[in-house]
């Protein structure tokens, strides 16, 4: 009787044993499993984009360009070494469209959604996997003590929000964009395709455009640009924020988690500050906003502020910006959008936590408080780790590309941070890089999208309990 029970629990087929091994690996280390699937997807899309049928002229795309394009698609970055509008065939554009949808929602989140659709339930292991994809604090073994923006029991609802919001937001964006695209003389069928293409690239914060002219035809179409900004914002603010907004919709007494309040506060402040600074720095630059009316210059400044956070679209030539504006763009791109979003960067909550820690230190208090809640110190340690690893990645990539490309520091640094933060804006450096530089920038994109904390956790050993403490001694800081 016992032997029969064991035989029922042990897979007998080759496929069953492989599935059991993968399930066990995913349950023990979701971060390593995510990286494995992530690398596998990049390899698959590199192969697909290398096929002659994927290009408009039916030729094989060089490996460096196919690999870089695959990484940019899965990382929803938007940088490219080829003309994305004219180089790819209809098949290639379909592959790119599917890739940005996968990359936008996240590998583990998508896997959990598919599992929930197939089995109509979400087990504990799948919840833990999805939770680790939405909150880096859960990548370590063991429970997380402090309150969460999305609790483990709500992960299923969060996944539904991810799937539904992606469909609704992209669909609504396409509907709003379609008449404006049609009004610009685009044929009906092409306008339908372009509207869905623009909506996907805006919500996933990728930044690819379906035609070689980019946003130039729509540079003064403020309806079109406003819709694009809203779609970029909804994609960049983060799925936990969208879930909280949806959960509290229609309630008289709304209870917003600290994560939602902090994300929205920092996000809006950076958007406003970026728009004002761009206007002050560029209003007399005849190559960008100097030739515009004051009202147009204000709108374009805020549009640029929105897109440098992670959107990747631009109505001006980035290489024409003043050096001071390029530096401001570097800072905005490095910060990026919200956690568990389609945006990149170190995230707005990371910056918020660092400022809260600085304010607490300036006031001489031990705890970090925000919105009448205490933020634990392990969140601060994670924030410092994210910034340190991000800055290290940017610094190493910049040094390598300076040596490879022999280009000015401001342009190299801009494209490196754009790659790390998966923004997609370029000073013109990326498309002229030699193959070695292309691979360096591709690795930078992977480091930025996978997440430095997740990558470090995947490479490190499991967290261990330390049963002793060493003597305390304080080094001099500052």
Secondary structure, DSSP 4 states (H G I P E B T S, - for coil): -HHHHHHHHS--SHHHHHHHHHHHHHHH-HHHHHHHHHHHHHHHHHHHHHSGGGBTTS-PPPHHHHHHHHHHHHTT----SS-TTTSB-HHHHHHHHHHHHHHHH-HHHHHHHHHHHHHSS--HHHHHHHHHHH-GGGSSSS---S--SS-GGGHHHHHHHHHHHHHHHHHHHHHHHHHHHHHTT--HHHHHHHHHHHHHHHHTT----SSTTTTGGGTT-HHHHHHHHHHHHHHHS-HHHHHHHHHTTT-SS----HHHHHHHHHHHHHHHHHHHHHHHHHTT-TTTTTTS-HHHHHHHHHHHHHIIIII---SS-GGGS-HHHHHHHHHHHHH-S-TTSS--SS-HHHHHHHHHHHHHHHHT-SSEEETTEEEPHHHHHHHHHHHHHHHHHHHHHHHHHHHHH---HHHHHHHHHHHHTT----SS-GGG--HHHHHHHHHHHHHHHH-HHHHHHHHSPPP------PPP------
